[in-house]
Amino acid sequence: MTAVTEAGTGGSGPQAQKGMQAQSEPAVRVTQLRVIRSEWTKLHSLRSTRYSLLAALAVTIGLGILISWGSASHWDEENPGERLFFDPTLTSLSGIFLAQLAVGVLGVLIVSGEYSTGMIRATMAAVPRRLPVLWAKAVVFAVVTFVLMTVASFVAFAGGQAMMASKHISTTLSHPGVLTAVIGGGLYLTVVGVLGVALGALLRSTAGGIATLFALLLILPIIVHFLPSDWQDHINKYLPSNAGQSILNVVHDSSALSPWTGLALFCGYALLALAGSAVLLQRRDA
């Protein structure tokens, strides 16, 4: 009787109550918002994120101001033809062309880095549906990039125009197309970042993702440059980087796409890569 009584008492003790309470408590539900918060924690806790974004900010602002100063210093030596097509807005935003490399590489790394360390297995175990992880990485990085790079674009524009004001070749945000171009600097770099995320998820390799990104943004335009001129006219404006960069121009080339059309096409390339990575993410093992 004593043994039975003790067993019964033990079954209703603190340990048993805790077990029953644990069973009654619902499991934490995985939502897109919670996954986004998790990816934000990962992003801002990495040193590589801070260094890469700081480099992109410094290059966008510093190089833009430096090139604007150089243009103003040599303005008197420019021939009339070059003065006619001079774009003070694009000149002050010149740092974006180099900053895109830092942003794109970081986009690749925030995905491929998890594959190289094996952390992706823990991530996918926590989020079995997988796709919310990809959407969260793209959204978090896109928002961070747009905010920081748009601020950098405005600062570079203001500093660049200050450098060119002495030669009276500066412009203002109220001039037609200028505000679009300055905001477009942040938009362009945001799409570059999303493209980097997509390539990182698509290839799962840091080296492969970076190489593909560089090929699309830098090498492909060089290759097309060596094609016959009539081929160049039909191909050049549809290349990813050329299409996206059309929004940075206030003085437009007649053969180029319009600013928003070009940016929309560039977004299409990034979304296509993101869709491909989503399909493969569901079909392949982590």
FIBAGU-87232 format. One line per 5 residues: number of its first residue (from 1); for each residue x, y, z of N, C-alpha, C. Coordinates in Angstrom, 1 decimal. Layout:
NUM> X,Y,Z,X,Y,Z,X,Y,Z | ... $
This chain:
1> 0.8,-1.2,0.0,0.0,0.0,0.0,0.9,1.2,0.0 | 1.9,1.2,0.8,2.8,2.4,0.9,3.5,2.6,-0.4 | 3.9,1.5,-1.1,4.6,1.7,-2.4,3.6,2.2,-3.4 | 2.4,1.8,-3.4,1.4,2.3,-4.3,1.1,3.7,-4.1 | 0.9,4.1,-2.8,0.6,5.4,-2.4,1.8,6.4,-2.9 $
6> 3.0,5.9,-2.6,4.1,6.8,-3.0,4.2,7.0,-4.5 | 3.9,5.9,-5.3,4.0,6.0,-6.7,2.9,6.9,-7.2 | 1.7,6.8,-6.6,0.6,7.7,-7.0,1.0,9.2,-6.7 | 1.6,9.4,-5.5,2.0,10.7,-5.1,3.0,11.3,-6.0 | 4.0,10.4,-6.4,5.1,10.8,-7.3,4.5,11.2,-8.7 $
11> 3.5,10.5,-9.1,2.9,10.8,-10.4,2.2,12.1,-10.5 | 1.8,12.6,-9.3,1.1,13.9,-9.3,2.0,15.0,-8.7 | 3.3,14.7,-8.6,4.3,15.7,-8.1,4.7,16.8,-9.1 | 5.6,17.6,-8.7,6.1,18.8,-9.5,6.5,18.4,-10.9 | 7.3,17.3,-11.0,7.8,16.9,-12.3,6.7,16.5,-13.3 $
16> 5.7,15.8,-12.7,4.6,15.4,-13.6,3.8,16.6,-14.0 | 3.6,17.5,-13.1,2.8,18.7,-13.4,3.5,19.6,-14.5 | 4.8,19.6,-14.4,5.6,20.3,-15.4,5.4,19.7,-16.8 | 5.5,18.3,-16.8,5.3,17.6,-18.0,4.0,17.9,-18.6 | 2.9,17.8,-17.8,1.6,18.1,-18.3,1.4,19.5,-18.8 $
21> 2.1,20.5,-18.1,2.0,21.9,-18.5,2.7,22.1,-19.8 | 3.9,21.4,-20.0,4.6,21.5,-21.3,3.8,21.0,-22.4 | 3.1,19.8,-22.2,2.2,19.3,-23.2,1.1,20.2,-23.6 | 0.6,20.9,-22.6,-0.6,21.7,-22.8,-0.2,23.0,-23.5 | 1.0,23.5,-23.4,1.4,24.7,-24.0,1.6,24.5,-25.5 $
26> 1.1,25.4,-26.3,1.2,25.3,-27.8,2.6,25.6,-28.2 | 3.1,24.9,-29.3,4.4,25.2,-29.8,4.4,26.6,-30.4 | 5.6,27.3,-30.4,5.7,28.6,-31.0,5.5,28.5,-32.5 | 4.6,29.3,-33.0,4.3,29.2,-34.4,5.3,30.0,-35.2 | 5.7,29.4,-36.3,6.6,30.1,-37.2,5.9,31.0,-38.2 $
31> 6.1,32.2,-38.1,5.4,33.2,-39.0,6.5,33.9,-39.8 | 6.0,34.6,-40.9,7.0,35.3,-41.7,7.6,36.4,-41.0 | 6.8,37.1,-40.1,7.4,38.2,-39.3,8.5,37.7,-38.4 | 8.3,36.6,-37.7,9.3,36.0,-36.8,10.6,35.7,-37.6 | 10.4,35.1,-38.8,11.6,34.8,-39.6,12.3,36.0,-40.0 $
36> 11.6,37.1,-40.3,12.2,38.4,-40.7,13.0,38.9,-39.5 | 12.4,38.8,-38.3,13.2,39.3,-37.1,14.4,38.5,-36.9 | 14.3,37.2,-37.2,15.5,36.3,-37.0,16.6,36.7,-38.0 | 16.2,37.0,-39.3,17.2,37.3,-40.3,17.8,38.7,-40.0 | 17.0,39.6,-39.4,17.5,40.9,-39.0,18.6,40.8,-37.9 $
41> 18.3,39.9,-37.0,19.3,39.6,-35.9,20.6,39.1,-36.5 | 20.5,38.1,-37.5,21.7,37.6,-38.1,22.5,38.7,-38.8 | 21.7,39.5,-39.6,22.4,40.5,-40.4,23.1,41.5,-39.6 | 22.5,42.1,-38.6,23.2,43.2,-37.9,24.2,42.7,-36.9 | 24.2,41.4,-36.7,25.2,40.9,-35.7,26.5,40.5,-36.4 $
46> 26.6,40.5,-37.7,27.8,40.1,-38.4,28.7,41.3,-38.7 | 30.0,41.1,-38.4,30.9,42.2,-38.7,31.0,42.5,-40.2 | 31.0,41.4,-41.0,31.1,41.6,-42.5,30.0,42.5,-43.0 | 28.8,42.5,-42.4,27.7,43.4,-42.8,28.1,44.8,-42.5 | 28.6,45.1,-41.4,28.9,46.5,-41.0,30.0,47.0,-41.9 $
51> 31.0,46.2,-42.1,32.2,46.6,-42.9,31.8,46.8,-44.4 | 31.0,45.9,-44.9,30.6,46.0,-46.3,29.7,47.2,-46.6 | 28.8,47.4,-45.7,27.9,48.6,-45.8,28.6,49.9,-45.6 | 29.5,49.9,-44.7,30.4,51.1,-44.4,31.2,51.4,-45.6 | 31.8,50.4,-46.3,32.5,50.6,-47.5,31.7,51.1,-48.6 $
56> 30.5,50.6,-48.7,29.6,51.1,-49.8,29.2,52.6,-49.5 | 28.9,52.9,-48.3,28.6,54.3,-48.0,29.8,55.2,-48.3 | 31.0,54.8,-47.8,32.2,55.6,-48.1,32.5,55.8,-49.5 | 32.4,54.7,-50.3,32.7,54.8,-51.7,31.6,55.7,-52.5 | 30.3,55.5,-52.1,29.3,56.3,-52.8,29.5,57.8,-52.5 $
61> 29.8,58.1,-51.3,29.9,59.6,-51.0,31.3,60.1,-51.4 | 32.3,59.4,-50.9,33.7,59.9,-51.2,34.1,60.0,-52.6 | 33.8,58.9,-53.4,34.2,58.9,-54.8,33.3,59.9,-55.6 | 32.0,60.0,-55.2,31.2,60.9,-55.9,31.6,62.4,-55.7 | 32.0,62.7,-54.5,32.5,64.1,-54.3,33.9,64.3,-55.0 $
66> 34.7,63.3,-54.9,36.1,63.4,-55.5,36.0,63.6,-57.1 | 35.1,62.8,-57.7,35.0,62.9,-59.2,34.3,64.2,-59.5 | 33.4,64.7,-58.7,32.8,66.0,-59.0,33.8,67.1,-58.9 | 34.7,67.0,-57.9,35.7,68.0,-57.7,36.7,68.0,-58.9 | 37.0,66.8,-59.4,37.9,66.7,-60.5,37.2,67.2,-61.8 $
71> 35.9,67.0,-62.0,35.2,67.5,-63.1,35.2,69.0,-63.1 | 35.0,69.6,-61.9,35.0,71.1,-61.8,36.4,71.6,-62.1 | 37.4,71.0,-61.6,38.8,71.4,-61.7,39.3,71.5,-63.2 | 38.7,70.5,-64.0,39.2,70.5,-65.4,38.1,71.0,-66.4 | 37.1,71.7,-65.8,36.0,72.1,-66.7,36.4,73.0,-67.8 $
76> 37.4,73.9,-67.5,37.8,74.9,-68.5,38.6,74.2,-69.7 | 39.0,73.0,-69.4,39.8,72.2,-70.5,38.9,71.3,-71.3 | 37.6,71.2,-70.9,36.7,70.3,-71.7,36.3,71.0,-73.0 | 36.1,70.1,-74.0,35.7,70.6,-75.3,34.2,70.8,-75.3 | 33.7,71.6,-76.2,32.2,72.0,-76.2,31.3,70.7,-76.3 $
81> 31.8,69.7,-77.0,30.9,68.5,-77.2,30.7,67.8,-75.9 | 31.8,67.7,-75.1,31.7,67.1,-73.8,30.9,67.9,-72.8 | 31.0,69.2,-72.9,30.2,70.1,-72.0,28.7,69.9,-72.3 | 28.4,69.7,-73.6,27.0,69.7,-74.0,26.3,68.5,-73.4 | 27.0,67.3,-73.2,26.4,66.1,-72.7,26.8,65.9,-71.2 $
86> 27.3,66.9,-70.6,27.8,66.7,-69.2,26.5,66.6,-68.3 | 26.6,65.6,-67.4,25.5,65.3,-66.5,26.0,65.5,-65.0 | 25.7,66.7,-64.4,26.2,66.9,-63.1,25.6,66.0,-62.0 | 24.4,65.5,-62.2,23.8,64.6,-61.3,24.5,63.2,-61.3 | 24.7,62.7,-62.5,25.4,61.4,-62.7,26.8,61.5,-62.2 $
91> 27.5,62.6,-62.4,28.8,62.8,-61.9,28.9,62.7,-60.4 | 28.0,63.3,-59.7,28.0,63.2,-58.2,27.6,61.9,-57.7 | 27.0,61.1,-58.6,26.6,59.7,-58.1,27.5,58.6,-58.7 | 28.7,59.0,-59.1,29.6,58.1,-59.8,30.1,57.0,-58.8 | 30.1,57.3,-57.5,30.5,56.3,-56.6,29.7,55.1,-56.5 $
96> 28.4,55.2,-57.0,27.5,54.0,-57.0,28.0,52.9,-57.9 | 28.8,53.2,-58.9,29.3,52.2,-59.9,30.3,51.2,-59.2 | 31.0,51.8,-58.2,31.9,50.9,-57.4,31.2,50.3,-56.2 | 30.3,51.1,-55.6,29.6,50.7,-54.4,28.7,49.4,-54.7 | 28.3,49.3,-55.9,27.4,48.1,-56.2,28.2,46.8,-56.0 $
101> 29.5,46.8,-56.1,30.2,45.6,-55.9,30.2,45.2,-54.4 | 30.3,46.2,-53.5,30.3,45.9,-52.1,28.9,45.4,-51.7 | 27.8,46.0,-52.2,26.5,45.7,-51.9,26.1,44.3,-52.4 | 26.5,44.1,-53.7,26.2,42.8,-54.3,26.9,41.6,-53.6 | 28.2,41.8,-53.3,29.0,40.8,-52.6,28.3,40.4,-51.3 $
106> 27.9,41.5,-50.5,27.3,41.2,-49.2,26.0,40.4,-49.4 | 25.2,40.8,-50.5,24.0,40.0,-50.7,24.3,38.5,-50.9 | 25.3,38.2,-51.7,25.7,36.8,-51.9,26.1,36.2,-50.6 | 26.9,36.9,-49.8,27.4,36.3,-48.5,26.4,36.0,-47.5 | 25.3,36.8,-47.4,24.3,36.5,-46.3,23.6,35.2,-46.6 $
111> 23.7,34.7,-47.8,23.1,33.3,-48.0,24.2,32.3,-48.1 | 25.2,32.5,-49.0,26.2,31.5,-49.2,27.0,31.3,-47.9 | 27.2,32.3,-47.1,27.9,32.1,-45.8,27.3,31.1,-44.9 | 26.0,31.0,-44.9,25.3,30.0,-44.1,25.5,28.6,-44.6 | 25.6,28.5,-45.9,25.9,27.2,-46.5,27.3,26.7,-46.2 $
116> 28.3,27.7,-46.3,29.7,27.3,-46.1,29.9,26.9,-44.6 | 29.2,27.5,-43.7,29.4,27.2,-42.2,28.5,26.0,-41.8 | 27.5,25.7,-42.6,26.5,24.6,-42.2,25.4,25.1,-41.3 | 25.4,26.4,-41.1,24.3,27.0,-40.3,22.9,26.9,-40.9 | 23.0,26.7,-42.3,21.7,26.7,-43.0,20.9,25.5,-42.6 $
121> 21.5,24.4,-42.1,20.7,23.3,-41.6,19.9,23.6,-40.4 | 20.4,24.4,-39.5,19.7,24.8,-38.3,18.6,25.8,-38.7 | 18.9,26.6,-39.7,17.9,27.6,-40.1,16.7,26.9,-40.8 | 17.0,25.9,-41.6,15.9,25.2,-42.3,15.2,24.2,-41.3 | 15.8,23.7,-40.3,15.1,22.9,-39.3,14.1,23.8,-38.5 $
126> 14.5,25.0,-38.3,13.6,25.9,-37.6,12.4,26.4,-38.4 | 12.7,26.5,-39.7,11.7,26.9,-40.7,11.5,25.9,-41.8 | 10.8,24.8,-41.5,10.8,23.7,-42.5,10.2,24.0,-43.9 | 9.4,25.1,-43.9,8.8,25.4,-45.2,9.9,26.1,-46.2 | 11.0,26.6,-45.6,12.1,27.1,-46.3,11.9,28.4,-47.0 $
131> 10.9,28.5,-47.8,10.7,29.8,-48.6,10.6,31.0,-47.7 | 10.0,31.0,-46.6,10.0,32.2,-45.7,11.4,32.7,-45.4 | 12.4,31.8,-45.3,13.8,32.2,-45.0,14.3,33.0,-46.2 | 14.1,32.6,-47.4,14.5,33.3,-48.6,13.9,34.7,-48.7 | 12.5,34.7,-48.5,11.8,36.0,-48.6,12.4,36.9,-47.5 $
136> 12.6,36.4,-46.3,13.0,37.2,-45.2,14.4,37.8,-45.5 | 15.3,37.0,-46.0,16.7,37.5,-46.3,16.6,38.6,-47.3 | 15.8,38.4,-48.4,15.7,39.4,-49.4,15.1,40.7,-48.9 | 14.0,40.6,-48.1,13.3,41.7,-47.6,14.2,42.5,-46.7 | 14.8,41.9,-45.7,15.6,42.5,-44.7,16.8,43.3,-45.4 $
141> 17.5,42.6,-46.3,18.6,43.2,-46.9,18.2,44.3,-47.9 | 17.1,44.2,-48.5,16.6,45.2,-49.4,16.2,46.5,-48.6 | 15.6,46.3,-47.5,15.2,47.5,-46.7,16.4,48.2,-46.1 | 17.4,47.4,-45.6,18.6,48.0,-45.0,19.4,48.7,-46.1 | 19.5,48.1,-47.3,20.3,48.7,-48.4,19.6,50.0,-48.9 $
146> 18.3,49.9,-49.1,17.6,51.1,-49.6,17.7,52.3,-48.7 | 17.6,52.1,-47.4,17.6,53.2,-46.4,19.0,53.8,-46.4 | 20.1,53.0,-46.3,21.4,53.5,-46.2,21.9,54.1,-47.5 | 21.7,53.4,-48.6,22.2,53.8,-49.9,21.5,55.0,-50.4 | 20.2,55.2,-50.1,19.5,56.4,-50.5,20.0,57.6,-49.7 $
151> 20.3,57.4,-48.4,20.9,58.5,-47.7,22.3,58.9,-48.3 | 23.1,57.8,-48.6,24.4,58.1,-49.2,24.3,58.8,-50.5 | 23.2,58.4,-51.3,23.0,59.1,-52.6,22.7,60.5,-52.5 | 21.9,60.9,-51.5,21.6,62.3,-51.3,22.8,63.1,-50.8 | 23.6,62.5,-49.9,24.8,63.1,-49.4,25.8,63.3,-50.5 $
156> 26.0,62.3,-51.3,26.9,62.4,-52.4,26.5,63.5,-53.4 | 25.2,63.6,-53.7,24.7,64.6,-54.6,24.9,66.0,-54.0 | 24.6,66.2,-52.7,24.8,67.5,-52.1,26.3,67.9,-52.1 | 27.2,66.9,-51.8,28.6,67.2,-51.8,29.2,67.4,-53.2 | 28.7,66.7,-54.1,29.2,66.8,-55.5,28.8,68.1,-56.1 $
161> 27.5,68.5,-55.9,27.1,69.8,-56.4,27.8,71.0,-55.8 | 28.2,70.9,-54.5,29.0,71.9,-53.8,30.3,72.0,-54.5 | 30.9,70.9,-54.9,32.2,71.0,-55.6,32.1,71.6,-57.0 | 31.0,71.5,-57.7,30.8,72.0,-59.0,30.2,73.4,-59.1 | 29.8,73.9,-57.9,29.1,75.2,-57.9,30.0,76.3,-58.3 $
166> 31.3,76.2,-58.0,32.3,77.2,-58.3,32.4,77.5,-59.8 | 32.1,76.5,-60.6,32.1,76.6,-62.1,30.7,76.8,-62.7 | 29.8,76.9,-61.8,28.4,77.1,-62.2,27.8,76.0,-63.1 | 28.2,74.8,-62.8,27.8,73.6,-63.6,27.0,72.7,-62.7 | 26.6,73.1,-61.5,25.8,72.3,-60.6,24.3,72.3,-60.9 $
171> 23.6,71.5,-60.3,22.2,71.4,-60.5,21.5,71.3,-59.2 | 20.2,71.2,-59.2,19.4,71.2,-57.9,18.4,70.0,-58.0 | 17.8,69.7,-56.9,16.8,68.6,-56.9,15.5,69.0,-57.6 | 15.3,70.3,-57.7,14.1,70.7,-58.4,14.2,70.6,-59.9 | 15.4,70.4,-60.4,15.5,70.3,-61.9,14.9,69.0,-62.3 $
176> 14.2,69.0,-63.5,13.5,67.8,-63.9,14.4,66.6,-64.0 | 14.0,65.5,-63.4,14.7,64.2,-63.5,15.8,64.0,-62.4 | 16.2,65.1,-61.7,17.3,65.0,-60.7,16.9,64.2,-59.5 | 15.7,64.5,-58.9,15.3,63.8,-57.7,15.1,62.3,-58.0 | 14.5,62.0,-59.2,14.4,60.6,-59.6,15.7,59.9,-59.7 $
181> 16.7,60.6,-60.2,18.1,60.0,-60.3,18.7,59.7,-58.9 | 18.5,60.7,-58.0,19.1,60.6,-56.7,18.4,59.4,-55.9 | 17.1,59.4,-55.9,16.4,58.3,-55.3,16.7,57.0,-56.0 | 16.9,57.1,-57.3,17.2,55.9,-58.1,18.5,55.3,-57.7 | 19.4,56.1,-57.2,20.7,55.5,-56.7,20.5,54.5,-55.6 $
186> 19.6,54.8,-54.7,19.3,53.9,-53.6,18.5,52.7,-54.2 | 17.6,52.9,-55.1,16.8,51.8,-55.7,17.7,50.9,-56.5 | 18.6,51.4,-57.3,19.5,50.6,-58.1,20.3,49.7,-57.2 | 20.9,50.2,-56.1,21.8,49.4,-55.3,20.9,48.4,-54.5 | 19.7,48.7,-54.2,18.8,47.8,-53.6,18.6,46.6,-54.4 $
191> 18.3,46.8,-55.7,18.1,45.7,-56.6,19.4,44.9,-56.8 | 20.5,45.5,-56.8,21.8,44.8,-56.9,21.9,43.9,-55.7 | 21.6,44.4,-54.5,21.6,43.6,-53.3,20.7,42.3,-53.4 | 19.5,42.6,-53.9,18.5,41.4,-54.0,19.0,40.4,-55.0 | 19.6,40.9,-56.1,20.2,40.0,-57.1,21.3,39.2,-56.5 $
196> 22.1,39.8,-55.6,23.2,39.1,-54.9,22.6,38.0,-54.0 | 21.5,38.3,-53.3,20.9,37.3,-52.4,20.4,36.1,-53.3 | 19.8,36.5,-54.4,19.2,35.4,-55.3,20.3,34.5,-55.8 | 21.4,35.1,-56.2,22.5,34.3,-56.8,23.2,33.5,-55.7 | 23.3,34.0,-54.4,23.8,33.2,-53.3,23.0,32.0,-53.1 $
201> 21.6,32.2,-53.1,20.7,31.0,-52.8,20.7,30.1,-54.0 | 20.8,30.6,-55.2,20.8,29.8,-56.4,22.0,28.9,-56.6 | 23.2,29.5,-56.3,24.4,28.7,-56.5,25.0,28.1,-55.2 | 24.6,28.6,-54.1,25.1,28.1,-52.8,26.6,28.2,-52.6 | 27.2,29.0,-53.4,28.7,29.2,-53.4,29.1,30.6,-53.4 $
206> 29.9,31.0,-52.4,30.4,32.4,-52.4,31.1,32.8,-53.6 | 32.1,31.9,-54.0,32.9,32.2,-55.2,32.0,32.2,-56.5 | 31.2,31.3,-56.6,30.3,31.2,-57.8,29.3,32.3,-57.8 | 28.7,32.7,-56.7,27.8,33.8,-56.7,28.4,35.1,-57.0 | 29.6,35.4,-56.4,30.3,36.7,-56.7,30.8,36.7,-58.2 $
211> 31.3,35.6,-58.7,31.7,35.6,-60.1,30.6,35.8,-61.0 | 29.4,35.2,-60.8,28.3,35.4,-61.6,27.8,36.9,-61.5 | 27.8,37.4,-60.3,27.4,38.8,-60.2,28.3,39.8,-60.9 | 29.6,39.6,-60.8,30.5,40.4,-61.5,30.4,40.2,-63.1 | 30.1,39.0,-63.5,29.9,38.8,-64.9,28.7,39.5,-65.5 $
216> 27.6,39.5,-64.7,26.4,40.2,-65.1,26.6,41.7,-65.2 | 27.2,42.2,-64.1,27.2,43.7,-64.0,28.4,44.3,-64.7 | 29.5,43.6,-64.8,30.7,44.3,-65.3,31.3,43.6,-66.6 | 31.3,42.3,-66.7,32.0,41.7,-67.8,31.1,41.6,-69.0 | 29.8,41.3,-68.8,28.9,41.2,-69.9,28.8,42.5,-70.8 $
221> 28.8,43.7,-70.2,28.8,44.9,-71.0,30.1,45.1,-71.8 | 31.2,44.6,-71.2,32.5,44.7,-72.0,32.5,43.8,-73.2 | 31.9,42.6,-73.0,31.8,41.6,-74.1,31.0,42.2,-75.2 | 29.8,42.8,-74.9,28.9,43.3,-75.9,29.6,44.5,-76.6 | 30.5,45.2,-75.9,31.1,46.3,-76.5,32.0,45.9,-77.8 $
226> 32.4,44.7,-77.8,33.2,44.2,-78.9,32.4,43.6,-80.1 | 31.1,43.6,-79.9,30.2,43.1,-81.0,30.0,44.2,-82.0 | 29.6,43.9,-83.2,29.3,44.9,-84.3,28.4,46.0,-83.7 | 28.5,47.2,-84.2,27.8,48.3,-83.7,26.3,48.2,-83.7 | 25.8,47.6,-84.8,24.3,47.4,-84.9,23.8,46.4,-83.9 $
231> 24.7,45.4,-83.6,24.3,44.5,-82.5,24.3,45.2,-81.1 | 25.3,46.0,-80.9,25.4,46.7,-79.7,24.1,47.5,-79.4 | 23.6,48.2,-80.4,22.5,49.1,-80.3,21.2,48.3,-79.8 | 21.1,47.1,-80.2,20.0,46.3,-79.9,20.1,45.5,-78.6 | 21.3,45.3,-78.2,21.6,44.4,-77.0,21.9,45.3,-75.7 $
236> 22.8,46.3,-75.9,23.4,47.0,-74.8,22.4,47.5,-73.8 | 21.3,48.1,-74.3,20.4,48.8,-73.3,19.6,47.8,-72.5 | 19.6,46.5,-73.0,18.8,45.5,-72.2,19.7,44.7,-71.2 | 20.9,45.0,-71.2,21.8,44.3,-70.2,21.4,44.7,-68.8 | 21.5,43.8,-67.8,21.1,44.1,-66.4,21.6,45.4,-65.9 $
241> 22.9,45.6,-65.9,23.5,46.8,-65.3,23.1,48.1,-66.1 | 23.1,48.0,-67.4,22.8,49.2,-68.3,21.3,49.6,-68.1 | 20.5,48.6,-68.0,19.0,48.9,-67.8,18.8,49.5,-66.5 | 19.4,49.0,-65.4,19.2,49.5,-64.1,19.8,50.9,-64.0 | 20.9,51.1,-64.6,21.6,52.4,-64.4,21.0,53.6,-65.2 $
246> 20.0,53.2,-66.1,19.4,54.3,-66.8,18.6,55.3,-65.9 | 18.3,54.8,-64.7,17.6,55.7,-63.8,18.5,56.7,-63.2 | 19.8,56.5,-63.3,20.8,57.5,-62.7,21.0,58.7,-63.7 | 20.6,58.6,-64.9,20.9,59.6,-65.9,19.8,60.6,-66.0 | 20.2,61.9,-66.0,19.3,63.0,-66.2,19.5,63.4,-67.7 $
251> 20.7,63.4,-68.2,21.0,63.7,-69.6,20.9,62.3,-70.3 | 19.9,62.0,-71.0,19.7,60.6,-71.5,20.2,60.4,-72.9 | 20.7,59.3,-73.1,21.1,58.8,-74.5,19.8,58.4,-75.2 | 19.7,58.8,-76.4,18.5,58.5,-77.2,18.3,57.0,-77.4 | 19.4,56.2,-77.4,19.3,54.8,-77.6,19.0,54.0,-76.3 $
256> 19.1,54.7,-75.1,18.9,54.0,-73.8,17.4,53.9,-73.5 | 17.1,53.0,-72.5,15.7,52.9,-72.0,15.4,54.0,-71.1 | 14.1,54.3,-71.0,13.7,55.4,-70.1,14.0,55.0,-68.7 | 14.2,55.9,-67.7,14.6,55.6,-66.4,13.8,54.5,-65.7 | 12.5,54.6,-65.6,11.6,53.6,-64.9,11.5,52.3,-65.7 $
261> 11.5,52.4,-67.0,11.5,51.2,-67.8,12.7,50.3,-67.6 | 13.9,51.0,-67.6,15.1,50.3,-67.4,15.2,49.7,-66.0 | 14.8,50.5,-64.9,14.8,49.9,-63.6,13.8,48.7,-63.5 | 12.7,48.8,-64.1,11.7,47.7,-64.1,12.3,46.5,-64.7 | 13.0,46.6,-65.8,13.7,45.5,-66.4,14.7,44.9,-65.5 $
266> 15.5,45.7,-64.8,16.5,45.3,-63.9,15.9,44.5,-62.7 | 14.7,45.0,-62.3,14.0,44.3,-61.2,13.5,43.0,-61.7 | 13.1,42.9,-63.0,12.7,41.7,-63.5,13.8,40.6,-63.5 | 15.0,41.0,-63.9,16.2,40.1,-63.8,16.4,39.6,-62.4 | 16.3,40.5,-61.4,16.5,40.1,-60.0,15.4,39.1,-59.5 $
271> 14.2,39.5,-59.9,13.0,38.6,-59.5,13.1,37.2,-60.2 | 13.6,37.2,-61.4,13.7,35.9,-62.1,14.7,35.1,-61.4 | 15.9,35.7,-61.0,16.9,34.9,-60.3,16.3,34.4,-58.9 | 15.6,35.3,-58.3,15.0,35.0,-57.0,14.0,33.8,-57.1 | 13.2,33.9,-58.2,12.2,32.8,-58.4,12.9,31.5,-58.7 $
276> 14.0,31.5,-59.4,14.8,30.3,-59.7,15.4,29.7,-58.4 | 15.9,30.6,-57.6,16.5,30.1,-56.3,15.4,29.6,-55.4 | 14.2,30.1,-55.4,13.1,29.6,-54.6,12.7,28.2,-55.1 | 12.6,27.9,-56.4,12.3,26.6,-56.9,13.4,25.6,-56.4 | 14.6,25.9,-56.6,15.7,25.0,-56.2,15.8,24.8,-54.7 $
281> 15.5,25.8,-54.0,15.5,25.7,-52.5,14.5,24.6,-52.0 | 13.4,24.5,-52.7,12.4,23.5,-52.2,12.8,22.1,-52.8 | 13.5,22.1,-53.9,13.8,20.7,-54.5,15.1,20.1,-54.0 | 16.1,21.0,-53.5,17.4,20.4,-53.1,17.4,20.2,-51.6 | 18.3,19.4,-51.1,18.5,19.2,-49.7,19.3,20.4,-49.1 $
286> 19.1,20.7,-47.9,19.8,21.8,-47.3,21.3,21.5,-47.1 $
